């Protein structure tokens, strides 16, 4: 059974992808993606009541999102449900997630992640980057406690954790797909035309919230416009009550803004991915980056900050110019991409992220589910579904 108290965005995409592609029969209990703080504090009670009311249903494992307090959930389940194996999946964690300008630090939320990881039979992170950050932050985070500080948490949680990425809702690349020249003009028989259309198309496909730094992207695009460069832009993603975030930029771009906001139809989104020449991230929080991975898989040239997960996922595999450290470097890199072929190179990144397509990744999740269910706390064999 899949338990998700924040069923929206990447959380929802992940759940639905696993349901579609897993070889197991997966039931889901969900709540809408709002009031995240209340979800972390109280969702376990609501879900425990729902699960207890379904005591006649048989399932072998609870697949639980990071917005659930696993210890509370386990303690509130009636026997023998409290012995069912629990797998905790962390899309993000509150120890290292950047604080919104409108929020104050609350120790409770990060400690909920810690308690959940201790109570779960297995904790899965979506990247080595996030796992390493989480484990490294534990001593400092728990050092805020005045006494009775838990001992050896990094070691204990490292032994109970592993990494498995987020699935991409894209068809896997054919077996004969080979690295191609991208980022600039090349010989016709080496790679695709650059740009794909009449003008380079720059893609933003992230949430319009503070941690994705939309203001930094806006400043970069305005700098490119000030230089008189010719390009198009697609401003995609969920606004999350930030509808005016790109309003002025959209007005300045005019007809060069070829798409704006959330695209309801997946086919429309995939069509834009297939047109995009450059996908840009300015994120101040990225533990995996599903939107960038989807665009890279579709053949877009990625440009992203060195400060986040990207070097660990892409940097060691591609030696081209993809990473930047400052806003000024972002503008210069985009300028080079738009005006010439100074960034072009043979790029294998689409092949590298192909391992995250659900068709390739789902069997690994099924193996994980089987393993955790078989080694979980419940005695006896189960006959149901996750």
C-alpha positions in Angstrom: 0.0 0.0 0.0 1.3 3.4 -1.0 0.8 6.2 1.6 1.2 9.8 0.3 -0.1 12.8 2.3 1.2 15.3 -0.3 -0.1 13.9 -3.6 1.0 16.6 -6.0 3.9 17.5 -8.3 6.8 15.1 -8.3 5.3 13.1 -5.4 2.2 12.4 -7.4 4.1 11.7 -10.6 6.3 9.2 -8.7 3.4 7.4 -7.1 1.4 7.1 -10.4 4.5 6.0 -12.3 5.2 3.2 -9.8 1.5 2.1 -9.9 1.6 2.0 -13.7 4.9 0.2 -14.1 5.3 -2.0 -11.1 4.7 -5.7 -11.3 2.9 -5.5 -8.0 -0.7 -4.6 -7.3 -0.4 -1.2 -5.5 -3.3 0.3 -3.5 -2.9 4.0 -2.6 -4.0 6.2 0.2 -3.5 9.9 -0.5 -4.3 13.4 0.6 -4.1 16.6 -1.6 -0.8 18.5 -1.9 -1.5 21.3 0.6 -0.8 22.2 4.2 2.5 20.4 4.2 3.3 21.2 7.9 0.0 19.8 9.1 0.6 16.8 7.0 3.9 16.1 8.7 2.3 16.6 12.1 -1.0 14.8 11.8 -1.3 12.7 8.6 -0.2 9.6 10.4 -3.3 9.6 12.6 -5.6 10.0 9.6 -3.8 7.2 7.6 -3.7 4.9 10.6 -7.5 5.2 11.0 -7.9 4.5 7.2 -5.7 1.4 7.3 -7.2 0.1 10.5 -10.6 0.4 8.9 -9.4 -1.8 6.0 -8.2 -4.6 8.3 -9.7 -7.2 6.0 -7.4 -6.1 3.2 -4.1 -7.9 2.7 -0.9 -6.2 1.9 2.7 -7.0 2.4 4.3 -3.6 2.7 3.6 0.1 3.4 5.4 2.4 1.0 5.5 5.7 2.8 6.3 9.2 1.7 8.6 11.5 3.8 5.6 13.7 4.9 4.5 10.8 7.1 5.8 10.3 10.6 6.5 6.5 10.3 6.9 6.0 14.1 3.5 7.6 14.7 1.9 5.5 12.0 3.4 2.3 13.2 2.3 3.0 16.8 -1.2 3.8 15.8 -1.8 0.7 13.7 -3.7 -2.1 15.2 -2.0 -5.5 15.5 -1.0 -7.3 13.4 -0.9 -4.3 11.0 1.8 -2.7 13.1 4.2 -5.4 12.1 3.8 -4.9 8.3 7.1 -3.9 6.7 7.5 -0.1 6.0 9.6 1.5 3.3 10.2 5.2 3.6 11.0 7.2 0.4 12.5 10.6 0.8 11.9 12.9 -2.2 13.4 15.6 0.1 14.2 16.1 3.7 13.7 18.9 6.2 17.2 18.8 7.6 18.7 20.4 4.5 15.8 21.9 2.6 16.2 25.7 2.3 14.0 27.8 4.5 11.4 30.0 2.8 11.8 33.8 3.4 8.4 33.7 5.0 9.1 30.8 7.4 10.9 30.4 10.7 13.1 27.4 11.5 11.2 24.6 13.3 13.3 21.7 14.6 10.3 19.4 14.7 10.1 18.8 10.9 13.7 17.7 10.4 13.5 15.5 13.5 10.3 13.9 12.1 12.4 12.7 9.1 15.1 11.3 11.5 12.5 9.5 13.6 10.8 8.1 10.5 14.1 6.8 9.1 14.8 5.1 12.4 11.3 3.5 12.5 11.1 2.4 8.9 12.5 -1.0 7.9 14.3 0.7 5.0 14.8 4.3 3.9 15.3 5.2 0.3 16.8 8.5 -1.0 16.3 9.7 -4.5 20.0 10.5 -5.0 23.4 9.9 -3.4 23.6 13.7 -3.1 20.6 13.9 -0.9 21.6 10.9 1.2 25.1 12.3 1.8 23.7 15.7 2.8 21.2 14.1 5.2 23.8 11.9 6.9 26.4 14.7 7.1 23.9 17.1 8.7 22.7 14.7 11.4 25.4 15.5 14.0 24.9 19.3 13.7 21.2 19.0 13.6 20.9 16.8 16.7 23.6 18.9 18.4 20.8 21.4 19.1 19.4 19.0 21.7 20.5 20.0 25.2 21.0 16.4 26.4 20.1 12.8 25.7 21.4 13.2 22.2 20.9 10.0 20.1 24.2 8.3 19.4 25.8 7.2 16.1 22.8 8.3 14.0 24.8 8.6 10.7 26.1 5.1 11.0 22.8 3.6 12.1 20.8 5.3 9.3 23.4 4.7 6.6 23.1 1.0 7.3 19.3 1.1 6.9 19.3 3.2 3.7 19.9 3.1 0.0 19.5 5.2 -3.2 17.0 4.7 -6.0 16.2 7.5 -8.4 12.8 8.9 -9.6 11.2 7.3 -12.6 10.7 9.2 -15.9 7.4 8.8 -17.7 9.2 8.5 -21.0 9.8 5.6 -23.4 13.3 4.2 -23.1 15.8 5.0 -25.9 16.4 2.4 -28.5 19.3 0.1 -28.0 21.2 1.6 -31.0 20.9 5.2 -29.7 24.4 6.8 -29.7 25.8 10.0 -28.2 25.3 13.0 -30.5 26.8 16.4 -31.0 24.8 19.1 -29.1 25.2 22.7 -28.1 26.2 24.1 -31.4 26.4 23.7 -35.2 28.0 20.5 -36.3 28.4 18.3 -39.4 25.0 17.0 -40.6 26.0 13.4 -40.2 27.3 13.9 -36.6 24.2 15.1 -34.8 20.9 17.0 -34.9 20.6 20.6 -36.3 21.3 23.4 -33.8 19.0 25.0 -33.0 16.1 22.6 -33.6 13.8 25.4 -34.9 14.2 28.8 -36.4 15.6 30.2 -33.1 17.0 28.6 -30.0 14.3 27.6 -27.5 15.1 28.0 -23.8 13.0 26.0 -21.4 12.0 26.6 -17.8 10.0 23.7 -16.5 10.0 24.0 -12.7 7.7 25.0 -9.9 7.5 28.8 -9.7 8.6 28.9 -6.0 11.5 30.4 -4.1 13.7 27.3 -4.0 13.8 27.1 -7.8 15.0 30.7 -8.0 12.7 32.0 -10.8 14.0 35.6 -10.2 17.5 34.4 -11.1 16.2 32.9 -14.3 14.3 36.1 -15.1 17.4 38.3 -14.6 19.4 36.0 -16.9 16.7 36.2 -19.7 16.5 40.0 -19.3 20.3 40.2 -19.7 20.2 38.2 -22.8 17.4 40.4 -24.2 19.4 43.5 -23.4 22.2 42.1 -25.5 19.8 41.8 -28.4 20.0 38.0 -28.7 17.3 36.2 -30.7 15.7 33.3 -29.0 12.4 31.9 -27.7 11.4 30.9 -24.2 8.9 28.4 -22.8 7.9 29.2 -19.2 6.3 26.0 -17.8 5.5 24.6 -14.4 3.1 24.9 -11.5 2.8 28.4 -10.3 1.8 27.4 -6.7 0.0 30.7 -6.1 2.9 32.6 -7.7 1.0 33.5 -10.9 2.7 36.9 -11.2 6.2 35.5 -10.9 6.9 35.7 -14.7 4.2 38.2 -15.7 6.6 41.0 -16.5 9.1 38.7 -18.3 6.2 37.3 -20.4 5.1 40.8 -21.4 8.7 41.7 -22.4 9.1 38.5 -24.4 5.9 38.9 -26.3 5.6 36.4 -29.1 8.9 34.9 -28.1 7.2 33.3 -25.1 5.9 30.2 -26.9 4.2 28.6 -23.8 3.3 29.7 -20.4 2.2 28.0 -17.2 1.0 24.5 -16.5 0.2 22.2 -19.5 -2.7 20.0 -18.7 -2.0 17.5 -21.5 1.1 15.4 -21.2 1.4 15.2 -25.0 1.7 19.0 -25.2 4.5 18.9 -22.6 6.4 16.1 -24.4 6.1 18.1 -27.7 7.8 21.1 -26.1 10.5 18.9 -24.7 11.1 17.6 -28.2 11.5 21.2 -29.4 13.6 22.7 -26.6 17.2 23.3 -27.3 18.3 24.4 -23.8 16.8 23.5 -20.4 17.8 25.8 -17.5 17.8 25.2 -13.8 18.6 27.9 -11.2 17.5 25.7 -8.3 18.6 26.3 -4.7 17.1 22.9 -3.8 17.4 19.9 -6.1 17.8 16.4 -4.8 17.1 14.7 -8.1 15.5 17.1 -10.7 12.9 15.1 -12.6 12.0 18.0 -14.9 15.6 18.5 -16.0 16.1 14.8 -16.5 12.9 14.6 -18.7 14.2 17.4 -20.9 17.7 15.9 -21.1 16.2 12.6 -22.1 14.3 14.4 -24.9 17.6 15.8 -26.2 17.7 19.3 -24.7 21.1 20.8 -23.7 21.1 21.2 -19.9 22.4 24.3 -18.1 22.4 24.0 -14.3 24.1 25.2 -11.1 27.1 23.4 -9.7 25.7 23.8 -6.2 23.1 21.1 -6.3 22.7 17.4 -7.3 23.6 17.9 -10.9 27.4 17.3 -10.8 26.8 14.0 -9.1 24.2 12.9 -11.7 25.8 14.4 -14.8 29.1 16.0 -14.2 31.2 12.9 -14.1 29.7 11.6 -17.3 29.9 14.6 -19.6 32.8 17.0 -19.8 31.0 19.7 -21.7 30.0 23.1 -20.5 26.8 22.5 -18.5 27.6 23.9 -15.0 27.8 27.4 -13.7 28.6 28.9 -10.3 27.4 32.5 -10.5 24.5 34.4 -12.2 27.1 36.1 -14.5 28.4 32.7 -15.6 24.9 31.6 -16.4 24.4 34.6 -18.7 27.7 34.0 -20.5 27.0 30.3 -20.9 23.6 31.0 -22.4 25.0 33.7 -24.6 27.6 31.2 -26.0 24.9 28.6 -26.6 22.6 31.1 -28.4 25.1 32.8 -30.6 27.5 30.1 -31.7 29.0 26.7 -31.3 31.5 27.4 -28.5 29.7 24.9 -26.2 29.2 22.1 -28.7 30.4 18.6 -27.9 29.5 15.0 -28.2 26.9 14.6 -25.4 25.7 11.3 -23.9 23.5 12.7 -21.2 20.3 11.5 -22.7 21.6 7.9 -22.7 22.8 8.4 -19.1 19.4 9.4 -17.8 17.7 6.7 -19.8 18.3 4.4 -16.8 15.6 6.4 -15.0 12.9 5.7 -17.5 10.2 3.7 -15.7 10.5 0.8 -18.0 14.1 0.3 -16.8 13.7 1.5 -13.2 10.5 -0.3 -12.2 12.1 -3.8 -11.9 14.6 -2.3 -9.5 11.7 -1.0 -7.4 9.9 -4.3 -7.5 13.1 -6.0 -6.3 13.4 -3.5 -3.4 9.7 -4.0 -2.4 10.1 -7.8 -2.5 13.3 -7.5 -0.4 11.9 -5.2 2.3 8.6 -7.1 2.5 10.4 -10.4 2.9 12.7 -9.0 5.6 10.2 -6.8 7.4 8.9 -7.0 10.9 5.7 -8.9 10.4 5.9 -12.6 11.1 4.4 -15.1 8.6 4.0 -14.7 4.9 1.8 -12.2 3.2 -0.5 -12.8 0.3 -1.5 -9.3 -0.6 0.0 -6.3 -2.5 2.2 -3.4 -1.5 
